[in-house]
Amino acid sequence: MAKELLVGLSFSDATAQMAILEIQSGTNEIRFVEEYEKKSDSEVWFLDHVIGLKERGFGRLSSISVAFDNNSAFLHSFPLDGTFTQSEQNEQVHWELSQLIADFRPNDYINDIHILRTNAREQVWDVLAVSLRRSLVYGMQEILSQEKLDLRLVDTNHFGAQAAMLMIHPDVKRKTVGLAGFTGNRIDVGILTKGRLTDYRYSTGTDVTEITKFLQAIVNEFVATEIMVHGTGATFDLTKALRSSLSVNITMLNPFRKMRVSSSFRGFDKFIGYEHRFAACVGSALRR
């Protein structure tokens, strides 16, 4: 297998994470990791540290994948008639989004639909729609093309972290678990049943008591055995409080757990204990 250098990028609120991974013969190596703050008013500010990346001595970069902040995307779950034609399904998706997005115009957005559950008897699907502004994606592509970087995947933080979880913890494919992403004032929770996303919910707020109630209700409803945590808002104090209050195991998702650190990268130690902040960018880089 030829060597690949994959770049994963994620952002939430005003903080971005980047990881450069070397993939060769089934071995994943960490070549570089960094986290940086927003310094410009550009809506694609998270690309600032990508500019000039090829001149920083990493060699030929194969591709870049970007995981968007869940607040920068629109995520909405709803029932969809399984008997609809593709055209009719698109119409319903557009109608659902028009109820959430002011002045919604279908051509302004790129949509991705994930089927969560199906009801064969009633021919109804529960789906999750993920929508991104087309202008934002095109603006990002323009900057990356100037850097001669191939944009391989546009993701969200949830799906990037989900990919990392499934790679690092393959045992979750045998049980029901929650994947909880924390940013400044938002909690996104996906429920995975035997490795498949079957439900998705989110809440806002920073009160620990309310967060605990929100997560415990999900645990009770789906009989989840564990919650894996990621994101910049997953502080040690919050995690400690969740572990003492919830009735399930709380695991900090470490996307680097099965990787070796390149001998040329000497700054990894400062990220030890904060690996969960990089789950989305690493998962997006490796996601196929």
C-alpha positions as CSV (number, residue, x, y, z in Angstrom):
1,M,0.0,0.0,0.0
2,A,1.4,3.4,-1.0
3,K,2.0,5.9,1.7
4,E,-0.8,8.5,2.2
5,L,-0.6,11.7,4.2
6,L,-4.2,12.6,5.2
7,V,-5.2,15.9,6.8
8,G,-8.2,16.0,9.1
9,L,-9.6,19.3,10.2
10,S,-12.5,20.1,12.6
11,F,-13.8,23.2,14.3
12,S,-16.4,24.2,16.9
13,D,-17.1,27.7,18.3
14,A,-13.9,29.6,17.8
15,T,-11.4,26.7,18.1
16,A,-10.1,24.4,15.3
17,Q,-8.2,21.1,15.5
18,M,-5.9,19.7,12.8
19,A,-4.2,16.3,12.5
20,I,-1.9,15.0,9.8
21,L,-1.8,11.2,9.7
22,E,0.5,9.0,7.7
23,I,-1.2,5.8,6.5
24,Q,0.9,2.9,5.1
25,S,0.5,-0.8,5.1
26,G,-2.4,-0.7,7.6
27,T,-0.4,1.4,10.1
28,N,-1.5,4.8,11.2
29,E,1.1,7.3,12.4
30,I,0.6,10.7,13.9
31,R,2.8,13.2,11.9
32,F,1.4,16.4,13.4
33,V,-1.4,17.7,15.7
34,E,-2.4,21.3,16.6
35,E,-5.2,23.3,18.0
36,Y,-5.7,27.0,17.2
37,E,-8.1,29.8,17.9
38,K,-10.1,31.9,15.4
39,K,-8.1,35.0,14.4
40,S,-10.0,36.4,11.4
41,D,-13.6,37.3,10.5
42,S,-13.6,35.0,7.5
43,E,-16.4,32.4,7.6
44,V,-13.7,29.8,6.6
45,W,-11.3,31.0,9.3
46,F,-10.7,27.4,10.3
47,L,-8.6,27.0,7.1
48,D,-6.1,29.7,8.1
49,H,-3.4,27.1,9.3
50,V,-3.9,25.0,6.1
51,I,-2.5,27.8,4.0
52,G,1.2,27.1,3.3
53,L,0.9,23.6,4.9
54,K,2.7,21.9,2.0
55,E,5.7,24.2,2.6
56,R,6.1,23.1,6.2
57,G,8.0,19.9,5.4
58,F,5.3,17.3,5.5
59,G,5.8,16.1,2.0
60,R,3.0,15.5,-0.5
61,L,-0.4,15.7,1.2
62,S,-2.9,13.3,-0.2
63,S,-6.2,14.9,0.8
64,I,-8.0,16.9,3.4
65,S,-11.3,16.2,5.2
66,V,-13.2,18.9,7.1
67,A,-15.7,18.2,10.0
68,F,-18.0,21.2,10.5
69,D,-19.2,22.5,13.8
70,N,-22.8,21.2,14.4
71,N,-23.8,24.8,14.9
72,S,-22.6,25.6,11.4
73,A,-24.7,22.8,9.9
74,F,-28.4,22.1,10.2
75,L,-29.3,18.7,11.6
76,H,-32.9,17.7,11.7
77,S,-34.6,14.4,12.2
78,F,-38.1,13.6,11.1
79,P,-40.3,10.8,9.6
80,L,-40.3,10.4,5.9
81,D,-42.8,8.4,3.8
82,G,-40.9,5.4,2.4
83,T,-43.3,5.1,-0.6
84,F,-42.3,8.6,-1.9
85,T,-40.4,8.9,-5.1
86,Q,-37.0,10.5,-5.0
87,S,-38.6,13.8,-6.2
88,E,-41.3,13.6,-3.5
89,Q,-38.7,12.8,-0.8
90,N,-36.7,15.9,-1.9
91,E,-39.8,18.0,-1.7
92,Q,-40.5,16.9,1.9
93,V,-36.8,17.4,2.9
94,H,-37.0,21.0,1.5
95,W,-40.3,21.7,3.3
96,E,-38.9,20.4,6.6
97,L,-35.8,22.6,6.3
98,S,-37.9,25.6,5.3
99,Q,-39.5,25.4,8.7
100,L,-36.1,25.7,10.4
101,I,-34.1,28.0,8.1
102,A,-35.2,31.6,7.4
103,D,-35.5,32.4,3.7
104,F,-34.7,28.9,2.8
105,R,-33.9,28.2,-0.8
106,P,-33.1,24.6,-1.8
107,N,-30.3,25.5,-4.2
108,D,-28.4,27.3,-1.5
109,Y,-27.9,24.1,0.5
110,I,-26.2,20.7,0.2
111,N,-28.2,18.0,1.9
112,D,-27.3,14.5,3.1
113,I,-30.0,12.1,4.3
114,H,-29.2,9.3,6.9
115,I,-31.9,6.7,7.5
116,L,-32.1,6.0,11.2
117,R,-34.9,3.5,11.5
118,T,-37.5,2.0,9.2
119,N,-41.0,0.8,9.8
120,A,-41.8,-1.8,7.1
121,R,-45.4,-2.2,8.1
122,E,-46.2,1.6,8.0
123,Q,-43.5,2.2,5.3
124,V,-42.1,5.2,7.2
125,W,-38.5,6.0,7.7
126,D,-37.0,8.1,10.5
127,V,-34.3,10.1,8.9
128,L,-31.6,12.6,9.8
129,A,-31.1,15.5,7.4
130,V,-27.7,17.2,7.4
131,S,-27.5,20.5,5.5
132,L,-24.6,22.8,4.8
133,R,-24.6,26.1,2.9
134,R,-23.4,25.6,-0.6
135,S,-21.5,28.9,-0.6
136,L,-19.5,27.9,2.4
137,V,-18.4,24.6,0.9
138,Y,-17.6,26.3,-2.4
139,G,-15.6,29.0,-0.6
140,M,-13.6,26.3,1.2
141,Q,-13.0,24.4,-2.1
142,E,-11.6,27.6,-3.7
143,I,-9.1,28.2,-1.0
144,L,-8.0,24.5,-0.9
145,S,-7.6,24.4,-4.7
146,Q,-5.2,27.4,-4.5
147,E,-3.2,25.3,-2.0
148,K,-3.4,22.3,-4.4
149,L,-5.2,20.3,-1.7
150,D,-7.9,17.8,-2.6
151,L,-11.0,18.1,-0.5
152,R,-12.0,14.5,0.0
153,L,-14.8,14.7,2.5
154,V,-17.0,17.4,4.1
155,D,-18.3,16.0,7.4
156,T,-19.9,17.1,10.7
157,N,-18.3,16.7,14.0
158,H,-20.7,14.0,15.0
159,F,-20.0,11.8,12.0
160,G,-16.3,12.3,12.2
161,A,-16.3,11.3,15.8
162,Q,-18.6,8.4,15.1
163,A,-16.1,7.1,12.5
164,A,-13.3,7.4,15.1
165,M,-15.3,5.5,17.7
166,L,-16.1,2.6,15.4
167,M,-12.4,2.3,14.4
168,I,-11.0,2.5,17.9
169,H,-13.8,0.6,19.8
170,P,-15.1,-2.1,17.4
171,D,-16.8,-3.7,20.4
172,V,-19.5,-1.1,20.2
173,K,-20.9,-3.0,17.2
174,R,-22.2,-5.5,19.7
175,K,-24.2,-3.2,22.0
176,T,-26.1,0.1,22.3
177,V,-24.0,3.2,23.1
178,G,-24.3,6.9,23.1
179,L,-21.8,9.2,21.4
180,A,-22.0,12.7,23.0
181,G,-20.3,15.7,21.5
182,F,-19.9,18.8,23.7
183,T,-19.2,22.3,22.4
184,G,-19.6,25.7,24.2
185,N,-23.3,25.5,24.8
186,R,-24.5,22.5,22.9
187,I,-24.7,18.7,23.4
188,D,-25.2,16.4,20.4
189,V,-26.0,12.8,21.1
190,G,-26.2,10.0,18.6
191,I,-27.4,6.5,19.7
192,L,-25.7,3.6,17.9
193,T,-27.3,0.2,18.0
194,K,-24.8,-2.5,17.0
195,G,-22.7,0.1,15.2
196,R,-25.6,1.8,13.3
197,L,-26.9,5.3,14.1
198,T,-30.5,4.8,15.1
199,D,-31.3,8.1,16.9
200,Y,-30.0,11.6,17.1
201,R,-30.8,14.4,19.5
202,Y,-29.3,17.6,20.8
203,S,-29.8,20.1,23.6
204,T,-28.4,23.5,24.5
205,G,-27.2,24.9,27.8
206,T,-24.3,24.6,30.2
207,D,-26.0,23.7,33.5
208,V,-24.6,20.3,34.6
209,T,-27.8,19.2,36.3
210,E,-29.8,19.8,33.1
211,I,-27.2,18.1,31.0
212,T,-27.2,15.1,33.3
213,K,-31.1,14.9,33.1
214,F,-30.9,15.1,29.3
215,L,-28.3,12.3,29.0
216,Q,-30.0,10.0,31.7
217,A,-33.3,10.2,29.9
218,I,-31.6,9.0,26.7
219,V,-29.8,6.2,28.5
220,N,-33.1,5.1,30.0
221,E,-35.0,5.2,26.8
222,F,-32.5,3.3,24.7
223,V,-30.9,1.2,27.5
224,A,-27.5,2.4,26.5
225,T,-24.6,0.7,28.3
226,E,-22.0,3.4,27.7
227,I,-21.6,7.0,26.6
228,M,-18.5,8.1,24.7
229,V,-17.6,11.7,25.0
230,H,-15.7,14.1,22.7
231,G,-15.5,17.8,21.8
232,T,-14.0,21.0,23.1
233,G,-16.7,21.4,25.7
234,A,-16.0,18.0,27.4
235,T,-14.0,19.4,30.3
236,F,-12.6,17.3,33.1
237,D,-15.0,18.8,35.6
238,L,-18.0,18.1,33.4
239,T,-16.9,14.5,32.8
240,K,-16.3,14.0,36.5
241,A,-19.8,15.2,37.3
242,L,-21.3,12.9,34.6
243,R,-19.4,9.9,36.0
244,S,-20.7,10.5,39.5
245,S,-24.3,11.1,38.3
246,L,-25.1,8.8,35.4
247,S,-25.9,5.1,35.6
248,V,-23.5,4.1,32.7
249,N,-19.8,4.2,31.9
250,I,-18.5,7.5,30.6
251,T,-15.5,7.1,28.3
252,M,-13.4,9.9,26.8
253,L,-13.0,9.1,23.1
254,N,-9.3,8.9,22.3
255,P,-8.9,8.7,18.5
256,F,-5.1,8.3,18.8
257,R,-5.3,5.2,21.0
258,K,-4.1,2.7,18.3
259,M,-1.6,5.1,16.6
260,R,2.1,5.6,17.0
261,V,3.6,9.1,17.1
262,S,6.2,9.9,14.4
263,S,9.7,10.5,15.7
264,S,9.7,13.8,13.9
265,F,6.8,15.2,15.9
266,R,7.9,16.2,19.3
267,G,4.9,18.2,20.5
268,F,2.4,15.5,21.1
269,D,2.8,15.3,24.8
270,K,1.0,18.6,25.4
271,F,-2.2,17.0,24.0
272,I,-2.2,14.0,26.3
273,G,-5.4,14.1,28.3
274,Y,-7.1,16.2,25.6
275,E,-7.2,13.6,22.8
276,H,-11.0,13.7,22.8
277,R,-10.9,17.2,21.3
278,F,-9.5,15.7,18.1
279,A,-12.0,12.8,17.6
280,A,-13.9,14.6,14.8
281,C,-10.9,15.6,12.7
282,V,-9.1,12.2,13.0
283,G,-12.3,10.3,12.2
284,S,-13.0,12.4,9.2
285,A,-9.5,12.0,7.9
286,L,-9.7,8.2,8.2
287,R,-13.4,7.8,7.2
288,R,-14.0,5.8,4.0
